Amino acid sequence: STKYKAFIIESADAILIDGGGVPDTLYSFTLTAKAIPVGIREVTFEWIPGFGAGDSATALVREGYATTTIELSYPKPGSYDIISSVYDGREELSKDSLQVQIAGTTLTIDPLWVTNAELSVDYRFSLVVNDIPTGVDEVIFFTQLFGMGDQSEETTFGTSASKGSVDVAYNQGYLASGAYALLVEVLVVAKDGTWETLAQSSATVIVGPTQEPRNILQSCNEWSASQEGDEGITIDDWDITAIRYGAVFDVMYEAWGDPEKLLFEYPIGNEAFDIDWHESSIYNTQGSDTEHRNIFSKLSQDTFRVTPIENSWNDANEVLKYQVRCRTPGLADNDVCTDHLDCPSAACAYASFSPESPQICCSSGATTIYIGRWEGWDYRGNHDFCGDQKEGALCGEHDELCSSGACVRGACRSYVCTDHLDCPSAACAYASFSPGSLQVCCASGATTIFTRRKEGWDSNDDRDFCSNQQNGALCGEHDELCSSGACGGGHAEASLPPMKFAQVTITAWEGSVLMNLWIRML
């Protein structure tokens, strides 16, 4: 029980409560504790955002009052429960919760977890879709059951969505013990005839007996493997009582080719981190071992749980091998550093692609590149650089350093593209009619033209160019590229002024027929 109930979470944006916010948008929240007992000079706020890992912040107490402001963003539509507590040391003084709404189509699977499931028994899942866009009369459910080795069981079915919501039942049975994941997507047919995903979610099913061995982590900076059970599916609980508050945790696991899934709960019941199947964008293999750093940090709770799911075709009970490590970084993001383990992200690297650049703690992680002396460095070999570089950052000739995926003339450029799907307009094309022109996202759309070697191109082929070129833009001999419809001397010409006409009507007879003739004259 808590000493008092004078703690509140407030949202700075009422839309999160009333109508629904926008995914991937930062929103501010204020955590406030009042009537704090006399003698307490500092308190710690902890919060779980309703998805992903939690965090903490300390605040000074003034006249029994303490407050802090946090920023959160939400990855997809749905309801999220923010749960926060205020602590004096390890003693919880009070807690509060706040539900926020992110607008958009949502898919809810019930139940999300099934444990100790029996063989050859059909289990019923409720699939509820809400806030389907107006005008959508039918949705398609696409389901995949993983946990069956190098194959997956897939089903597709459609249902009416005329009322803006759908509630259907899906039954699934299991013929072998193991850990399974049921992935569900809700699709509609877009105007161009392609499939568009409205929402997606997944449920986890454990078939057969489970074991919950207790792993104890005693110290940091070394990798520790989980205990392996004798039979059945293993759900690992890790005791981190001995680990210092604020320590960050990393995970490393084998990745040879079979899809796998690791679910981290911290605190237990909160999904702090989900290493999804190989098809997920979070998967990034590096040889046989894949490492993810700073997946969560130690708060007041002393246990986290890992559910490993190995998609082994040979043995459904084969346990995915993984190791965990805790670290106690002495530096913060963007601080100058000399060692990876000093950084929260375990990534100490050059801030940009320049020998004069300092080595800092990279919040975005590091990318290793083999470089030579000719690029300006004092030795040939591997160098680490901060990843996800922003617009204008130095990148040499290495696209992989840029968040946009494009390094142009030594600097990261976000407007450059390589595929139509990279662009909001679905139009990735040459900015002008020139072989030296960059391919960019064209707000005006694209026009396809058959180009020839005699025009300077390296092959006779179709190429896409941004449409509606303005006055002076290179256009070759192609009027269709210009907003004015006129390409003269290789450049787009200015739009001609509207023609003014004088209209004269002449009445005449042709035989016995009266005719009116209109003549327009400049």
C-alpha positions in Angstrom: 0.0 0.0 0.0 1.1 3.6 -0.6 1.3 6.4 1.9 -0.8 8.9 -0.1 -2.6 9.4 -3.4 -1.4 12.8 -4.4 0.2 11.8 -7.7 -1.1 12.5 -11.1 -0.2 12.1 -14.8 -1.3 14.8 -17.1 -1.2 15.1 -20.9 -0.3 18.4 -22.5 -2.5 17.5 -25.5 -6.2 16.8 -24.9 -6.5 15.1 -28.3 -4.8 12.0 -26.7 -7.7 11.7 -24.3 -10.6 12.9 -26.4 -10.1 11.8 -30.0 -6.8 10.2 -30.6 -3.3 11.3 -31.4 -1.1 10.6 -34.4 1.4 7.7 -34.6 5.1 8.4 -34.3 4.5 11.9 -32.9 6.1 13.1 -29.7 3.6 14.2 -27.0 4.5 15.7 -23.6 3.2 14.5 -20.2 3.7 16.0 -16.8 4.2 13.8 -13.7 3.4 15.6 -10.5 3.7 14.4 -6.9 2.2 16.5 -4.1 2.1 16.3 -0.3 5.5 14.5 -0.2 6.4 13.7 3.4 8.7 16.1 5.2 12.4 15.2 5.1 12.3 13.8 1.5 14.6 15.9 -0.6 14.6 14.0 -3.9 12.2 11.5 -5.5 12.4 9.2 -8.5 9.6 9.0 -11.1 9.3 5.8 -13.1 7.0 5.1 -16.0 5.9 2.3 -18.3 4.5 3.9 -21.5 2.1 1.0 -22.4 4.5 -0.4 -25.0 8.2 -1.0 -25.0 10.7 -0.3 -22.2 10.1 2.1 -19.3 12.3 4.8 -18.0 13.0 7.0 -15.0 13.9 10.5 -13.9 14.8 12.2 -10.6 13.4 15.4 -9.3 14.1 17.7 -6.3 11.3 18.2 -3.8 10.3 21.7 -3.0 7.7 22.3 -0.2 6.4 18.8 -0.6 6.1 19.1 -4.4 8.0 17.5 -7.3 7.4 17.3 -11.0 9.0 16.2 -14.3 8.0 16.3 -17.9 8.5 13.4 -20.3 7.9 12.9 -24.0 6.4 9.8 -25.5 5.5 8.7 -29.0 3.3 5.7 -30.0 4.1 3.4 -32.9 0.6 2.5 -34.1 -3.1 3.2 -33.5 -4.7 1.8 -30.3 -5.2 2.4 -26.6 -2.1 2.7 -24.3 -2.0 2.7 -20.5 0.8 4.8 -19.0 1.6 3.6 -15.6 3.9 5.7 -13.4 5.1 5.6 -9.8 7.0 8.0 -7.5 9.7 6.6 -5.2 11.7 7.6 -2.2 14.7 5.4 -2.7 13.3 1.9 -3.1 10.0 2.7 -1.4 7.0 3.4 -3.6 5.1 6.5 -2.4 2.3 6.5 -4.9 1.3 5.6 -8.4 -1.1 6.7 -11.1 -2.2 5.6 -14.6 -3.5 7.4 -17.7 -5.1 5.9 -20.9 -4.3 7.6 -24.2 -5.7 7.0 -27.6 -3.9 6.9 -30.9 -6.3 7.3 -33.8 -6.5 4.8 -36.7 -7.7 1.3 -37.5 -6.9 -1.2 -34.7 -6.8 -5.0 -34.5 -7.3 -6.7 -31.2 -6.5 -10.4 -30.7 -8.0 -12.1 -27.7 -6.3 -14.0 -26.1 -2.9 -12.6 -26.7 -1.2 -15.3 -24.7 -2.1 -19.0 -24.4 0.1 -21.2 -22.1 0.0 -24.9 -21.4 -2.2 -25.5 -24.5 -3.1 -29.1 -25.4 -2.5 -31.0 -28.5 -5.3 -31.5 -31.1 -7.5 -29.0 -29.4 -8.9 -26.1 -31.4 -8.4 -22.8 -29.6 -10.7 -19.9 -30.4 -9.2 -16.4 -31.1 -11.4 -13.3 -31.3 -10.2 -10.9 -34.0 -11.8 -7.4 -33.5 -11.1 -4.6 -36.0 -12.3 -1.1 -35.1 -12.3 2.3 -36.8 -12.2 1.0 -40.3 -12.1 3.9 -42.8 -15.3 5.2 -44.3 -16.0 3.6 -47.7 -14.4 0.3 -47.0 -17.0 -2.4 -47.5 -14.8 -5.5 -47.0 -11.6 -6.4 -45.2 -9.3 -9.4 -45.8 -7.7 -11.3 -42.9 -4.3 -12.8 -43.7 -3.0 -15.1 -40.9 0.3 -16.9 -40.6 1.2 -19.5 -37.9 4.9 -19.6 -37.2 6.7 -22.2 -35.1 6.6 -24.9 -37.8 10.1 -24.8 -39.1 10.9 -23.5 -42.5 7.2 -23.5 -43.4 4.3 -21.6 -42.1 0.6 -22.2 -42.2 -1.3 -19.4 -44.0 -5.0 -18.7 -44.3 -6.9 -15.9 -46.0 -10.6 -14.9 -45.6 -12.7 -11.9 -46.2 -15.7 -10.4 -44.3 -18.1 -7.4 -44.6 -16.9 -4.2 -43.0 -19.8 -1.9 -43.8 -20.4 -0.8 -40.2 -16.8 0.3 -39.6 -15.9 -2.6 -37.4 -15.5 -6.4 -37.6 -15.6 -9.1 -35.0 -14.8 -12.6 -36.2 -13.7 -15.9 -34.6 -10.6 -17.8 -35.7 -9.9 -21.4 -34.6 -6.5 -22.9 -34.5 -5.3 -26.4 -33.4 -1.7 -27.7 -32.8 -0.3 -31.1 -33.6 3.1 -30.8 -31.9 4.4 -29.3 -28.7 6.3 -26.1 -29.1 6.1 -22.3 -29.0 4.0 -20.7 -31.8 3.2 -17.2 -33.0 -0.1 -16.3 -34.7 0.4 -13.2 -36.9 -2.7 -11.5 -38.3 -2.9 -8.7 -40.9 -6.0 -6.8 -41.9 -5.9 -5.8 -45.6 -8.0 -3.8 -48.1 -7.7 -3.4 -51.8 -6.3 0.1 -52.6 -7.4 2.2 -55.5 -4.4 1.1 -57.6 -5.4 -2.6 -57.1 -2.6 -3.4 -54.6 -3.0 -4.6 -51.0 -2.9 -2.1 -48.2 -2.4 -3.1 -44.6 -4.8 -1.4 -42.2 -3.6 -3.1 -39.0 -1.6 -6.0 -37.7 -1.0 -7.9 -34.4 0.2 -11.2 -33.1 -0.5 -13.7 -30.4 1.8 -16.2 -28.7 0.8 -19.9 -28.0 2.8 -22.3 -25.8 1.8 -25.9 -26.5 2.8 -28.5 -23.9 4.5 -28.2 -20.5 6.6 -25.3 -19.6 9.5 -24.7 -17.3 10.5 -21.5 -15.6 14.1 -21.8 -14.4 15.3 -19.0 -12.2 18.5 -17.3 -13.6 20.4 -15.1 -11.3 22.5 -12.2 -12.8 25.2 -11.3 -10.3 27.4 -8.8 -12.1 27.6 -6.7 -15.3 29.9 -6.4 -18.3 29.9 -10.1 -19.1 27.6 -12.2 -21.2 25.4 -14.8 -19.3 23.5 -17.7 -20.9 20.2 -18.9 -19.6 19.8 -22.3 -17.9 18.4 -25.0 -20.2 15.4 -27.1 -19.1 15.2 -30.8 -19.4 12.1 -30.9 -21.5 9.3 -28.8 -22.8 9.3 -25.1 -23.5 11.4 -22.8 -21.4 10.3 -19.5 -20.1 13.2 -17.8 -18.4 12.9 -15.6 -15.4 16.0 -13.5 -14.5 16.7 -12.3 -11.0 18.5 -8.9 -11.2 18.3 -7.9 -7.6 22.1 -7.6 -7.4 22.3 -5.3 -10.4 22.6 -1.5 -9.9 19.6 0.7 -10.6 19.9 2.3 -14.1 22.0 -0.5 -15.6 21.2 -1.1 -19.2 20.7 -4.6 -20.8 21.8 -6.1 -24.1 20.9 -9.4 -25.8 22.9 -11.6 -28.2 21.5 -14.7 -29.9 22.3 -17.1 -32.7 20.9 -16.4 -36.1 21.7 -19.0 -38.7 18.6 -19.0 -40.8 15.6 -20.3 -38.9 13.1 -17.6 -38.0 12.9 -17.0 -34.2 11.3 -14.7 -31.7 12.4 -13.5 -28.3 9.9 -11.7 -26.0 11.3 -9.7 -23.1 8.9 -8.6 -20.3 10.1 -6.0 -17.9 8.4 -5.6 -15.5 6.7 -9.0 -16.0 3.5 -8.4 -18.0 4.9 -5.4 -19.9 6.4 -6.2 -23.3 9.7 -4.3 -23.1 11.3 -5.7 -26.3 10.2 -8.0 -29.0 12.8 -9.6 -31.4 10.4 -10.6 -34.1 10.9 -13.1 -37.0 13.6 -12.6 -39.5 11.2 -10.8 -41.9 10.8 -8.0 -39.3 12.6 -4.8 -39.9 14.2 -5.0 -36.4 16.2 -8.1 -37.5 19.7 -7.3 -38.5 22.0 -10.3 -38.7 25.7 -10.0 -38.4 27.1 -13.4 -39.2 26.0 -16.1 -36.7 25.3 -13.8 -33.8 22.9 -10.9 -33.7 23.2 -8.3 -30.9 20.7 -5.7 -29.7 21.8 -3.1 -27.2 20.1 -1.0 -24.5 16.8 -2.9 -24.8 15.7 -1.7 -21.4 17.2 -0.3 -18.1 17.0 -1.5 -14.5 14.1 0.2 -12.6 12.7 -0.8 -9.2 11.5 -4.3 -10.3 14.0 -7.1 -9.8 12.8 -9.7 -12.3 12.5 -9.8 -16.1 11.2 -12.6 -18.2 12.3 -14.0 -21.6 10.1 -16.3 -23.8 12.3 -17.8 -26.6 10.6 -19.2 -29.6 12.7 -21.3 -32.0 11.1 -22.1 -35.4 13.0 -25.4 -35.8 11.7 -27.8 -38.4 13.7 -30.7 -36.8 12.6 -30.2 -33.2 9.7 -28.1 -32.1 11.1 -28.1 -28.5 14.6 -26.9 -29.5 15.4 -23.8 -27.4 16.7 -20.7 -29.1 20.1 -19.9 -27.5 20.7 -16.4 -26.3 22.8 -14.5 -23.8 22.1 -11.3 -21.8 24.5 -8.7 -20.5 24.1 -5.7 -18.2 26.2 -2.6 -18.3 26.6 0.5 -16.2 27.5 3.3 -18.6 29.3 6.3 -17.1 28.5 8.5 -20.1 25.4 9.9 -21.8 24.4 10.0 -25.5 26.6 12.4 -27.5 29.4 12.5 -24.8 32.9 12.1 -26.0 34.1 8.5 -25.4 36.9 6.0 -25.8 35.2 2.6 -25.2 31.9 1.1 -26.3 30.9 -0.1 -22.8 31.0 3.5 -21.5 28.0 4.4 -23.7 24.3 3.6 -23.1 24.0 2.2 -26.6 27.4 0.4 -26.3 28.4 2.3 -29.4 31.4 4.6 -29.3 32.2 5.8 -32.8 33.1 8.8 -35.0 30.3 11.4 -35.1 30.7 11.7 -38.9 32.9 10.5 -41.8 35.9 12.7 -41.1 39.3 12.0 -39.4 38.8 15.2 -37.4 35.4 14.1 -36.1 35.3 13.2 -32.4 34.3 9.8 -31.1 31.0 10.0 -29.2 28.3 7.8 -27.7 25.9 7.2 -30.6 22.3 6.9 -29.6 21.6 5.4 -33.0 24.2 2.7 -32.8 27.4 2.3 -34.8 28.2 1.1 -38.4 31.5 -0.5 -39.1 33.1 0.4 -42.5 36.4 -0.7 -44.0 38.2 2.4 -45.3 41.6 3.2 -46.8 44.2 5.9 -46.5 43.0 7.5 -49.8 39.8 8.5 -47.9 41.9 10.7 -45.6 42.4 8.3 -42.6 45.8 7.6 -41.1 45.5 3.8 -41.4 43.6 1.2 -43.5 41.1 -0.9 -41.7 37.7 -1.0 -40.0 36.4 2.2 -38.4 33.1 2.7 -36.5 30.8 5.5 -37.3 27.5 6.7 -35.8 24.6 5.3 -37.8 21.4 7.0 -39.1 23.2 10.2 -40.0 20.9 13.2 -40.6 20.7 15.6 -43.6 24.0 17.2 -44.4 26.2 14.9 -42.3 29.6 13.9 -43.8 29.4 10.4 -45.2 32.2 10.0 -47.7 30.8 7.6 -50.3 28.9 5.4 -47.8 25.1 5.3 -48.2 24.8 3.0 -45.2 25.8 5.8 -42.8 22.7 7.9 -43.7 19.2 7.6 -42.3 18.0 8.3 -45.8 20.2 5.6 -47.3 21.7 8.1 -49.7 25.2 9.7 -49.5 25.4 12.3 -52.3 28.7 14.1 -53.0 30.0 13.3 -49.5 26.9 14.4 -47.5 23.7 12.6 -46.5 20.7 13.7 -48.5 17.2 12.8 -47.4 15.4 13.7 -50.6 17.3 11.2 -52.8 15.5 7.9 -53.5 16.1 4.6 -55.2 12.5 3.2 -55.4 9.1 4.6 -56.1 7.9 3.1 -52.8 10.4 5.3 -50.9 8.3 8.4 -51.9 5.0 9.8 -50.6 4.1 10.5 -54.2 5.2 7.0 -55.3 7.3 8.8 -57.9 11.1 8.4 -57.7 12.7 9.9 -60.9 15.5 12.1 -62.3 15.2 15.7 -61.1 15.8 16.9 -64.7 16.7 15.6 -68.1 20.4 15.0 -67.5 22.5 11.9 -66.8 24.1 13.8 -64.0 20.8 14.6 -62.3 19.9 13.0 -59.0 16.9 10.7 -58.6 14.5 12.4 -56.1 11.0 12.0 -54.8 8.9 14.1 -57.2 5.9 15.9 -55.6 4.5 16.5 -59.1 4.7 12.9 -60.2 6.8 11.3 -62.9 6.8 11.0 -66.7 8.4 8.0 -68.5 10.5 8.8 -71.6 12.5 6.6 -73.9 16.0 8.0 -73.7 18.8 7.4 -76.2 22.6 7.2 -76.1 22.8 10.2 -78.5 21.2 12.3 -75.7 24.0 11.4 -73.3 22.5 8.4 -71.5 24.5 5.1 -71.2 21.8 3.0 -72.8 18.7 3.3 -74.9 15.9 2.7 -72.3 12.9 4.0 -70.6 13.6 6.4 -67.7 11.4 8.3 -65.3 11.6 12.1 -64.9 9.9 14.5 -62.6 6.9 16.1 -64.3 5.9 19.7 -64.5 9.4 21.1 -64.8 9.6 24.8 -64.3 11.2 27.6 -66.4 14.9 26.9 -67.1 14.9 23.2 -66.1 16.7 20.8 -68.4 14.2 18.9 -70.6 16.2 17.7 -73.7 13.6 17.9 -76.5 10.6 16.8 -74.5 7.8 19.2 -74.2 5.8 16.8 -71.9 8.3 17.3 -69.1 7.5 21.0 -68.8 4.7 22.7 -66.9 4.3 25.1 -69.8 4.2 22.3 -72.3 7.2 23.9 -74.1 10.8 22.8 -74.1 13.1 25.1 -76.2 16.8 24.9 -76.6 17.0 22.1 -74.1 15.3 24.1 -71.3 11.7 24.5 -70.1 10.2 27.7 -71.3 8.0 30.0 -69.3 4.3 29.5 -69.6 2.8 31.6 -72.4 0.3 34.2 -71.4 -3.3 33.4 -72.1 -4.3 34.3 -75.6 -6.8 37.1 -76.0 -9.3 36.9 -78.7 -11.8 39.2 -80.4 -14.9 37.3 -81.6 -16.8 38.5 -84.6 -20.1 36.9 -85.6 -21.1 37.0 -89.2 -24.5 36.0 -90.4 -24.8 34.6 -93.9 -27.1 32.5 -96.0 -26.1 29.3 -97.8 -28.9 28.6 -100.1 -32.0 28.7 -98.0 -30.1 28.0 -94.7 -29.2 30.8 -92.3 -25.7 30.3 -90.9 -23.8 32.0 -88.1 -20.0 32.0 -88.4 -17.7 32.8 -85.5 -14.3 34.1 -86.2 -11.7 34.5 -83.5 -9.0 37.1 -84.1 -5.9 37.9 -82.1 
